[in-house]
Amino acid sequence: MLPPLITQSEWGGPLSAAIVFAIFLIASGAVNVILRVIIRRWANRTPGTLDEEMLGVVRGPLVLFIALTGLFIALLILTNLDSPRFALITGYDDLVRRAWLVVVIAEVAYLIYHLLDAALTWYIQKVAVTTETELDDRLLPPLKRIMPLAVYSLGFLMALSVLNIPISPILAGLGIGGLAVALAVQPTLANFFAGTYVVTEGELNIGDYIELQGGPSGYVVEVGWRSTKIRSMHNNLVIIPNSQMANSIVTNYYSPEPAMNVLVYCGVSYDSDLEVVENVVREASQKLVTESEHAVDGEPWFGFEEFGDSNISFWVFVQATDRLGSFYLTSDLVKVIHSRLTAEGIEINYPVRKLVFPSENGTGPEVPPIPPVAPPPAR
């Protein structure tokens, strides 16, 4: 009969390690079941709450952490045995501790990232859509994309520090490499940081009509981190880099409100009764403002401006609902003013040049007669 590999006195250590590992496995299974029941009850009472989302994220890492804790304690027991049967792993308790710390850092990094991701996702889906501002809708999606890189990079550096791997050369290399990359992608970074300014300012919203000084104009379709897209009056998509947006003078015709002022100029003959002209134009303008869907309700402003070459100029000031409505309102206002002045017999002069010829009694400058034009020679 072959002798046993492990004597009766040597069974204590491995048995203790197995019992500890089994206890932690049972505990992890029990925690898993309990959390499942709690999550299910919360889902039936208040579905889609943040607490439910957070607990669902914590459940997996917590169960795995309990099981790995049992494995870690069992390995520590085995590494501290004096039996020659376990000489292969004896004395490696420090390595096991370091490996355990790396596992803990990985678990914590994973948990932090998924907790933040779940919180941001819940906020975007449940809260951001109900807020009046669009700032959170623009800032949070890019933040979600950057967040895993930041969290896992920090966890990786901490793991290297635990393993006694110097991270100073890595940080220095990253600094030099980052500087080289920054110089290589300088235009992209300029657009990104300019996009940060454009987005956080909140001065541009989807649907606003904007115009760049000396550049294109149109309705805002999208405000991104690299560029801003507008749809021109010719129904073409114009993509403007955010660096140009940040360095240009931009006129927003929808800010601080969509209403837009409309100013129409006209003129009447010097023979006209100016009091009658003012009353007629005010009445016609007020009627148009009351009836037009493109006008903001209010009293039109009227004023005479100057003595022109052929007429006395005046202006009419009203307010349209938006930029598109200003075109309709201007056209209608010109038509009603012309119609009412014509109906009242008030003359709208056009430029006239008066020619003075000398009289028969010799007064005035002499004008030489115009010679007759000879017919073209016959061929």
C-alpha positions in Angstrom: 0.0 0.0 0.0 1.4 3.4 -1.0 2.0 6.0 1.7 -0.3 9.0 1.7 1.0 12.1 0.0 0.0 14.2 3.0 0.0 12.8 6.5 -2.8 13.2 9.0 -1.0 16.0 10.7 -0.4 17.9 7.5 -4.1 17.9 6.5 -4.9 20.8 8.9 -3.6 23.6 6.7 -5.2 22.6 3.4 -8.4 21.7 5.1 -8.6 25.1 6.8 -7.9 26.8 3.4 -10.6 24.8 1.7 -13.1 25.5 4.5 -12.4 29.2 4.4 -12.8 29.3 0.6 -16.0 27.3 0.8 -17.5 29.7 3.4 -16.7 32.7 1.3 -18.2 31.0 -1.8 -21.4 30.3 0.1 -21.4 33.9 1.3 -21.0 35.3 -2.2 -23.8 33.1 -3.4 -26.1 34.2 -0.6 -25.3 37.9 -1.2 -26.0 37.4 -4.9 -29.4 35.9 -4.1 -30.3 38.6 -1.6 -29.4 41.4 -4.0 -31.4 39.8 -6.8 -34.5 39.7 -4.6 -34.0 43.3 -3.5 -33.5 44.5 -7.1 -36.5 42.7 -8.2 -38.7 44.2 -5.5 -37.4 47.7 -6.2 -38.1 47.2 -9.9 -41.7 46.2 -9.2 -42.3 49.2 -7.0 -40.4 52.0 -8.6 -38.9 50.8 -12.0 -36.0 52.8 -13.5 -34.9 54.5 -10.3 -31.2 55.5 -9.7 -31.0 53.2 -6.6 -32.0 50.2 -8.6 -29.4 51.0 -11.3 -26.7 51.5 -8.7 -27.5 48.3 -6.9 -27.6 46.3 -10.2 -24.1 47.6 -10.9 -22.7 46.8 -7.4 -24.1 43.3 -7.3 -21.6 41.6 -9.7 -18.4 43.2 -8.4 -19.5 42.6 -4.8 -20.2 38.9 -5.3 -16.9 38.5 -7.2 -15.0 40.4 -4.5 -16.3 38.1 -1.7 -15.3 35.0 -3.6 -11.8 36.4 -4.4 -11.4 37.3 -0.8 -11.9 33.7 0.2 -9.4 32.6 -2.4 -6.9 35.1 -1.2 -7.2 34.0 2.5 -6.9 30.4 1.4 -3.7 31.1 -0.5 -2.2 33.0 2.4 -2.9 29.9 4.6 -1.2 27.6 2.1 1.9 29.9 1.7 2.5 29.9 5.4 2.6 26.1 5.8 5.8 24.5 6.9 5.2 21.2 5.2 7.7 20.2 2.5 4.7 19.1 0.4 3.9 22.9 -0.1 7.4 24.1 -0.4 6.6 25.3 -3.9 4.4 28.1 -2.7 5.8 28.6 0.8 7.1 32.1 1.4 5.2 33.7 -1.5 2.8 35.4 0.8 4.1 38.9 -0.2 3.5 38.1 -3.8 0.0 37.0 -3.0 -0.6 40.2 -1.1 0.6 42.3 -4.1 -1.5 40.3 -6.5 -4.5 40.8 -4.2 -3.9 44.5 -4.1 -3.8 44.6 -7.9 -7.1 42.6 -8.0 -8.7 45.1 -5.5 -7.5 48.1 -7.6 -9.0 46.5 -10.8 -12.3 45.8 -9.0 -12.5 49.3 -7.6 -11.7 50.9 -10.9 -14.3 48.7 -12.6 -16.9 49.5 -10.0 -16.2 53.3 -10.0 -16.4 53.4 -13.8 -19.7 51.5 -14.0 -21.2 53.4 -11.2 -20.4 56.7 -12.8 -21.6 55.4 -16.2 -24.9 54.2 -14.8 -25.4 57.5 -13.0 -24.7 59.5 -16.1 -26.8 57.3 -18.3 -29.7 57.5 -15.9 -29.4 61.3 -15.7 -29.3 61.7 -19.5 -32.3 59.5 -20.0 -34.5 60.6 -17.1 -33.4 64.1 -16.1 -31.6 65.8 -19.0 -34.6 65.5 -21.4 -36.8 67.4 -18.9 -34.5 70.3 -18.2 -34.9 73.6 -20.2 -31.1 74.0 -20.8 -29.3 71.9 -23.4 -25.9 72.2 -21.7 -26.1 68.9 -19.9 -27.2 67.2 -23.1 -24.0 68.4 -24.8 -21.5 67.9 -22.0 -22.4 64.5 -20.6 -22.1 62.3 -23.7 -18.4 63.4 -24.4 -17.7 63.0 -20.6 -19.0 59.4 -20.8 -16.5 58.7 -23.6 -13.6 60.2 -21.7 -14.4 58.7 -18.3 -13.2 55.1 -18.9 -9.9 56.2 -20.2 -9.3 58.4 -17.1 -10.5 55.8 -14.5 -8.6 52.9 -16.0 -5.4 54.9 -16.6 -5.4 55.9 -13.0 -6.0 52.3 -11.8 -3.2 51.0 -14.1 -0.7 53.5 -12.6 -1.7 52.5 -9.1 -1.3 48.8 -9.9 2.2 49.5 -11.3 3.0 51.3 -8.0 1.8 48.3 -6.0 4.0 46.0 -8.0 7.1 48.2 -7.3 7.4 49.2 -10.9 8.5 52.9 -11.1 5.9 55.0 -12.8 8.0 58.2 -13.0 9.6 57.3 -16.3 6.2 56.3 -17.6 4.8 59.7 -16.6 7.8 61.5 -18.1 7.4 59.5 -21.3 3.7 60.3 -21.4 4.5 64.0 -20.9 6.9 64.1 -23.8 4.6 61.9 -26.0 1.7 64.0 -25.0 3.5 67.2 -26.0 4.4 65.6 -29.4 0.8 64.5 -30.0 -0.5 67.9 -28.9 1.8 69.6 -31.5 0.7 67.1 -34.2 -3.0 67.5 -33.6 -2.9 71.2 -32.7 -5.8 72.1 -35.1 -8.0 69.4 -33.7 -7.2 70.4 -30.1 -7.9 74.1 -31.0 -11.3 73.1 -32.3 -12.0 70.9 -29.3 -11.2 73.6 -26.7 -13.1 76.2 -28.8 -16.0 73.7 -28.9 -15.8 73.6 -25.1 -16.2 77.4 -25.0 -19.0 77.3 -27.6 -20.9 74.5 -25.8 -20.5 75.8 -22.2 -21.5 79.4 -23.2 -24.9 78.1 -24.2 -25.4 81.1 -26.6 -26.1 78.8 -29.6 -29.1 76.5 -29.7 -30.5 74.2 -32.3 -32.8 76.1 -34.6 -31.2 79.5 -34.0 -30.4 81.6 -37.1 -26.8 82.9 -36.9 -24.5 84.9 -39.2 -20.7 85.1 -39.1 -19.1 88.3 -39.9 -17.9 88.1 -43.5 -19.0 84.4 -43.5 -21.9 82.1 -44.0 -25.3 82.4 -42.3 -28.1 79.9 -41.6 -30.0 77.8 -39.0 -28.0 75.9 -36.4 -28.3 72.2 -37.0 -25.7 70.8 -34.5 -23.3 72.3 -32.0 -20.5 69.7 -31.6 -17.1 69.6 -29.9 -15.2 70.0 -33.2 -17.5 72.0 -35.4 -20.8 73.7 -35.6 -23.2 72.8 -38.5 -25.7 75.2 -40.0 -28.2 75.0 -42.8 -28.0 77.9 -45.1 -30.9 79.7 -46.8 -30.1 77.7 -50.0 -30.7 74.5 -47.9 -27.0 73.5 -47.9 -25.2 72.2 -44.9 -22.3 74.4 -43.8 -19.7 72.9 -41.4 -17.8 75.6 -39.4 -14.8 74.7 -37.3 -15.3 75.8 -33.7 -11.9 77.6 -33.7 -13.3 79.9 -36.4 -16.6 80.3 -34.5 -14.7 81.4 -31.3 -12.6 84.0 -33.2 -15.5 85.4 -35.3 -18.2 87.9 -34.5 -21.4 85.9 -34.6 -24.9 87.5 -34.8 -27.6 85.3 -33.3 -31.0 86.5 -34.7 -32.8 84.3 -32.1 -31.1 85.7 -29.0 -32.1 87.0 -26.5 -35.5 86.3 -28.1 -36.7 85.4 -31.7 -38.6 88.6 -32.2 -37.0 90.8 -34.8 -37.4 94.5 -35.6 -38.7 95.6 -39.0 -38.1 99.1 -40.3 -39.7 100.3 -43.6 -38.8 103.6 -45.3 -41.1 105.5 -47.6 -41.7 109.1 -48.8 -44.5 111.4 -49.9 -44.8 114.5 -52.1 -44.0 117.9 -50.6 -47.6 118.9 -51.3 -49.0 116.2 -49.0 -50.6 117.0 -45.6 -48.2 115.4 -43.2 -50.8 115.0 -40.4 -53.0 113.0 -42.8 -50.0 111.0 -44.0 -49.1 110.0 -40.4 -52.7 109.1 -39.4 -53.2 107.0 -42.6 -49.9 105.1 -42.2 -50.4 104.5 -38.5 -53.9 103.1 -39.1 -52.8 100.8 -41.9 -49.8 99.6 -39.9 -51.8 98.9 -36.8 -54.4 96.9 -38.7 -51.6 94.8 -40.3 -50.0 94.2 -36.9 -53.4 93.1 -35.4 -54.2 90.7 -38.3 -50.8 89.3 -39.3 -49.6 86.1 -37.7 -46.0 87.2 -38.3 -46.3 90.4 -36.2 -45.8 90.9 -32.5 -48.7 92.7 -31.0 -48.0 96.3 -30.2 -48.3 99.9 -31.4 -46.3 100.7 -34.6 -43.8 103.5 -34.4 -43.9 106.3 -37.0 -41.6 109.2 -37.7 -40.7 111.7 -40.4 -37.0 111.5 -41.2 -35.8 114.2 -43.7 -36.5 116.5 -46.6 -35.4 114.4 -49.5 -34.6 115.4 -53.1 -38.1 114.5 -54.3 -40.1 113.8 -51.2 -40.4 114.0 -47.4 -39.1 110.7 -46.1 -40.7 108.8 -43.2 -40.2 105.4 -41.5 -42.5 102.8 -39.9 -41.2 100.5 -37.1 -42.9 97.2 -36.2 -41.8 93.9 -34.7 -41.9 90.4 -36.3 -42.1 87.1 -34.5 -38.8 85.8 -35.9 -36.4 86.3 -38.8 -38.5 84.4 -41.3 -41.6 86.3 -40.3 -39.7 89.6 -40.8 -39.6 89.0 -44.6 -43.4 88.3 -44.7 -44.1 91.3 -42.5 -41.9 93.7 -44.5 -43.6 92.7 -47.7 -47.1 93.1 -46.3 -46.3 96.4 -44.7 -45.0 97.8 -48.0 -48.2 96.7 -49.8 -50.6 98.1 -47.2 -48.8 101.5 -47.0 -48.8 101.8 -50.8 -52.4 100.7 -51.1 -53.7 103.2 -48.4 -51.7 106.1 -49.7 -52.9 105.5 -53.2 -56.5 105.2 -52.0 -56.2 108.5 -50.1 -54.7 110.3 -53.1 -51.4 110.9 -51.4 -48.6 110.9 -54.0 -45.4 108.8 -53.4 -42.9 110.7 -55.5 -40.1 109.0 -57.4 -36.9 110.9 -58.3 -37.6 113.8 -60.7 -35.1 116.1 -62.5 -36.4 119.5 -63.6 -35.0 121.0 -66.9 -35.1 124.8 -67.4 -34.9 126.2 -70.9 -34.4 129.9 -71.9 -37.5 132.0 -72.5 -38.3 133.9 -75.8 -37.5 137.3 -74.3 -33.8 136.4 -74.1 -33.6 135.7 -70.3 -31.6 132.8 -69.3 -28.6 131.1 -71.0 -28.7 130.6 -74.7 -28.8 127.0 -75.7 -27.4 126.2 -79.2 -29.8 124.4 -81.5 -29.4 120.7 -81.9 -28.1 120.0 -85.4 -30.1 117.6 -87.5 -28.8 114.2 -87.8 -27.8 113.4 -91.4 -29.2 110.1 -92.8 -26.7 107.4 -93.4 -25.3 107.2 -96.9 -26.9 104.9 -99.3 -25.0 101.8 -100.2 
